[in-house]
C-alpha cells in the first residue's frame, strides 16, 4: 500500500477509523481470495483477469474523482514508471495465483513488499536496532523456509512470480510516498497501466479464455477491493500513527489464509503456519523498532 497523502485530514471518530481500517484490510485480503477463486474455480485466464482488474480499477477511481472534484478539475496524475511497476505487480500477482493458495500467496507478497521497503531504507541510510535486525532475519528466514524444496513447498515458479509482484508493489509504494493527492495519483497510474495490460492480453491471445464468473471476480477485485479499497485506505491512514498503519497490515495474510480455508477449501499446512508466524512476527519486530 502506498504511503498516506501529504495533506492532513480532518479527525474521524475512533469507532469509524477502526471500522474503515477493518474494511480496508478485508478488501486487500479479498484481492488474493478473488484472484485465486477466479483462476482456480473458473475458466478465465491470468492475462484477461489482469486486464479486467486494472481497467475496472482505473474506471472506478476516475468515477470517484469525477464525483468528488467535477469534470473541470480532473487532471492526470501518476507517472509511467509507477504505472509500469503497478502493471508488473498485477500481472505477476495473477500468474502466481494459478498455482498458489490464497494464504501462501498473500504471505509471499507481503514479505517481499516489506523486505523491499526495508532494504530501500537501509540503502538510503536508515539504521536498524539489534531487535530490528533480528526481526528482519526472522522474516527472511520464514520466507526461505516457506519456499524450501519439499512435499509441502509451493511451486517455485509461482513463488518467484509472487515475490516479483511484492518487489514491484514495494517500488510502487516507495514512488508514491508523499503524493499530494493519492487518489488522483493512483487513478492516473491505473489508467496508464491499462495499455501494457492490454498488450499482455493480446500477446497471450492463444491462451485467452473468458468466463462470466471469472470476469465478475476480476471486476470486483478491480473496482471494489482495489479501487475503492485504496480510496478508503487513503482516507483512514492519516488518522493512524505510521507504526499502527504498518502493523494493521500484518492482518492481511492472516485474513487471506482464513478466507482460503473457509471459501476455497484450502488446507493450512504446518510449513505455512510456521512461516507465517516467523514472517509476521519478524516484521512486527521491525515495525516496533521504528515506533520506538
C-alpha positions in Angstrom: 0.0 0.0 0.0 1.2 3.5 -0.7 2.1 5.9 2.0 -0.5 8.4 3.1 -1.0 11.7 1.2 0.9 14.7 2.5 -2.2 16.7 3.3 -3.6 16.3 6.7 -7.2 15.0 7.0 -9.9 16.0 9.4 -10.1 13.9 12.6 -12.5 11.0 12.5 -14.3 9.3 15.4 -12.2 6.4 16.7 -15.0 3.9 16.0 -15.2 5.0 12.4 -11.4 4.8 12.0 -11.5 1.2 13.4 -14.3 0.2 11.1 -12.8 1.7 8.0 -9.4 0.1 8.8 -11.0 -3.3 9.2 -12.9 -2.9 5.9 -9.8 -1.9 4.1 -7.8 -4.9 5.4 -10.6 -7.2 4.3 -10.6 -5.6 0.9 -6.8 -6.0 0.5 -7.0 -9.7 1.6 -10.0 -10.0 -0.8 -7.7 -9.4 -3.8 -5.9 -12.6 -3.0 -9.1 -14.6 -2.4 -10.8 -13.3 -5.6 -7.8 -13.9 -7.8 -7.3 -17.4 -6.5 -11.0 -18.1 -6.7 -11.2 -16.9 -10.4 -8.0 -18.7 -11.6 -8.8 -22.0 -9.7 -12.5 -22.2 -10.0 -13.4 -20.5 -13.3 -12.1 -20.6 -16.9 -10.7 -17.1 -17.1 -7.0 -16.8 -17.9 -4.5 -14.8 -16.0 -3.9 -12.2 -18.6 -7.6 -11.5 -19.1 -8.0 -11.3 -15.3 -5.2 -8.8 -15.1 -6.6 -6.6 -17.8 -10.1 -6.6 -16.3 -8.8 -5.9 -12.9 -6.6 -3.0 -13.9 -9.2 -1.4 -16.3 -12.1 -1.7 -13.8 -9.9 -0.1 -11.0 -9.0 2.7 -13.3 -12.6 3.3 -14.2 -13.8 3.2 -10.6 -11.1 5.6 -9.5 -11.8 8.1 -12.2 -15.5 7.9 -11.5 -14.8 8.7 -7.8 -12.6 11.6 -8.9 -15.3 12.9 -11.2 -17.9 12.8 -8.4 -15.5 14.3 -5.9 -13.9 17.1 -8.0 -16.1 17.6 -11.0 -15.1 17.3 -14.7 -13.4 20.7 -14.8 -10.9 19.8 -12.0 -9.9 16.4 -13.3 -6.2 16.3 -14.1 -3.9 13.5 -15.0 -1.8 12.1 -12.1 0.8 9.4 -11.7 3.7 8.6 -13.9 4.7 5.9 -16.4 7.5 4.4 -14.2 4.9 4.0 -11.4 2.3 2.6 -13.8 4.8 0.0 -15.1 5.6 -1.1 -11.6 1.8 -1.3 -10.9 1.3 -3.4 -14.0 4.3 -5.7 -13.1 2.7 -6.3 -9.7 -0.8 -7.0 -11.2 0.5 -9.4 -13.9 2.9 -11.3 -11.7 0.2 -11.5 -9.0 -2.3 -13.1 -11.4 0.1 -15.6 -12.9 1.4 -16.6 -9.4 -2.1 -17.4 -8.2 -2.5 -20.0 -10.9 -0.8 -22.4 -8.6 -0.5 -20.8 -5.1 -3.0 -20.9 -2.3 -4.5 -17.6 -1.2 -2.7 -17.6 2.2 0.7 -18.6 0.7 0.5 -16.0 -2.0 -0.5 -13.2 0.4 2.3 -14.1 2.8 4.9 -14.1 0.0 3.6 -10.9 -1.4 3.6 -9.1 2.0 7.0 -10.4 2.9 8.5 -9.2 -0.4 6.9 -5.8 -0.1 8.2 -5.2 3.4 11.7 -6.6 2.5 11.8 -4.2 -0.5 10.9 -1.2 1.5 13.1 -2.0 4.4 16.0 -2.7 2.0 15.5 0.7 0.4 15.5 2.3 3.9 18.9 0.7 4.6 20.2 1.8 1.2 19.4 5.5 1.9 20.9 5.4 5.4 18.3 4.2 7.8 19.7 2.3 10.8 18.1 -0.7 12.4 18.4 -1.6 16.1 19.5 -5.1 17.2 16.0 -6.4 17.6 15.0 -5.0 14.2 17.9 -6.9 12.6 16.6 -10.0 14.5 13.1 -9.4 13.1 14.4 -8.9 9.6 16.4 -12.1 9.8 13.4 -13.9 11.2 11.1 -12.7 8.5 13.5 -13.6 5.7 14.1 -17.0 7.3 10.4 -17.6 7.4 10.1 -16.8 3.7 13.1 -19.0 2.9 11.5 -21.9 4.9 8.3 -21.5 3.1 9.8 -21.9 -0.4 12.4 -24.6 0.5 12.0 -27.7 -1.6 9.8 -30.4 -0.1 6.4 -32.0 -0.3 4.7 -29.0 1.3 6.6 -26.4 -0.6 4.6 -24.1 -3.0 5.6 -24.3 -6.7 8.9 -22.5 -7.1 7.9 -20.7 -10.3 4.7 -19.3 -8.8 6.5 -18.4 -5.6 9.1 -16.4 -7.6 6.4 -14.6 -9.5 4.7 -13.6 -6.3 8.0 -12.3 -4.9 8.4 -10.3 -8.1 4.9 -8.9 -7.5 5.9 -7.9 -4.0 9.0 -6.2 -5.1 7.1 -4.3 -7.8 4.5 -3.2 -5.3 7.2 -2.1 -2.9 8.7 0.0 -5.6 5.3 1.4 -6.5 4.7 2.3 -2.8 8.1 3.9 -2.4 7.5 6.0 -5.5 4.1 7.1 -4.2 5.3 8.5 -0.9 4.1 12.0 -0.1 1.7 12.3 -3.1 -0.3 15.5 -2.7 -3.5 13.7 -3.9 -3.0 9.9 -3.5 -6.4 9.1 -5.2 -5.6 11.1 -8.3 -2.1 9.7 -8.5 -3.4 6.1 -8.1 -6.1 6.8 -10.7 -3.5 8.1 -13.2 -1.3 5.1 -12.6 -4.1 2.6 -13.1 -5.1 4.3 -16.3 -1.5 4.2 -17.6 -1.3 0.5 -16.6 -4.2 -0.4 -18.9 -2.1 -0.3 -22.2 0.6 -2.7 -21.0 -2.2 -5.0 -19.5 -3.9 -4.9 -22.9 -0.7 -5.7 -24.7 -0.2 -8.7 -22.4 -3.7 -9.9 -23.1 -3.1 -9.6 -26.9 0.3 -11.4 -26.6 -1.4 -14.2 -24.7 -4.3 -14.3 -27.1 -3.8 -18.0 -27.9 -4.4 -18.9 -24.2 -7.4 -16.5 -23.8 -10.3 -18.0 -22.0 -13.2 -15.8 -20.8 -15.7 -16.8 -18.2 -18.6 -14.9 -16.7 -17.8 -15.8 -13.1 -14.1 -15.2 -13.5 -14.7 -11.8 -15.2 -17.0 -10.9 -12.3 -14.3 -11.7 -9.8 -11.8 -9.6 -11.8 -14.2 -6.6 -11.9 -14.9 -6.8 -8.2 -11.2 -7.1 -7.5 -10.5 -4.1 -9.6 -13.4 -1.7 -8.8 -14.1 -2.6 -5.2 -11.2 -4.4 -3.4 -8.6 -2.4 -5.3 -10.0 0.9 -6.4 -12.5 1.6 -3.7 -10.3 -0.1 -1.1 -7.4 2.3 -1.8 -9.7 5.3 -1.6 -10.9 4.2 1.9 -7.3 3.4 2.9 -6.1 6.9 1.9 -8.9 8.4 3.9 -8.2 6.5 7.0 -4.4 6.2 7.1 -3.8 9.9 8.0 -5.7 9.1 11.2 -3.3 6.3 12.2 0.2 6.6 13.5 2.7 5.3 11.0 3.6 2.3 13.1 -0.1 1.5 13.6 -0.8 1.7 9.8 2.1 -0.7 9.2 1.0 -3.0 12.0 -2.6 -3.5 10.9 -1.4 -4.6 7.5 0.0 -7.7 9.2 -3.5 -8.9 9.3 -3.9 -9.2 5.5 -2.0 -12.5 5.0 -3.9 -14.0 8.0 -7.3 -12.9 6.6 -6.3 -14.2 3.2 -5.3 -17.6 4.7 -8.6 -17.7 6.7 -10.6 -16.9 3.5 -8.8 -19.6 1.6 -9.7 -22.1 4.3 -13.3 -21.1 4.6 -14.2 -20.2 1.0 -11.8 -22.2 -1.2 -11.3 -25.3 0.8 -7.5 -24.8 1.1 -5.5 -26.6 3.7 -3.3 -24.9 6.4 0.0 -26.8 6.3 2.4 -26.8 9.2 5.0 -25.2 7.0 2.7 -22.3 6.1 1.7 -21.8 9.8 5.4 -21.7 11.0 6.4 -19.5 8.1 3.6 -17.1 8.8 4.5 -16.8 12.4 8.1 -16.1 11.6 7.4 -13.6 8.8 4.7 -11.7 10.6 6.5 -11.8 13.9 9.7 -10.6 12.3 8.1 -7.7 10.5 6.3 -6.8 13.8 9.7 -6.5 15.5 11.0 -4.2 12.7 7.9 -2.0 13.0 8.1 -1.9 16.8 11.7 -0.6 16.4 10.6 2.1 14.1 7.9 3.1 16.5 10.4 3.5 19.3 
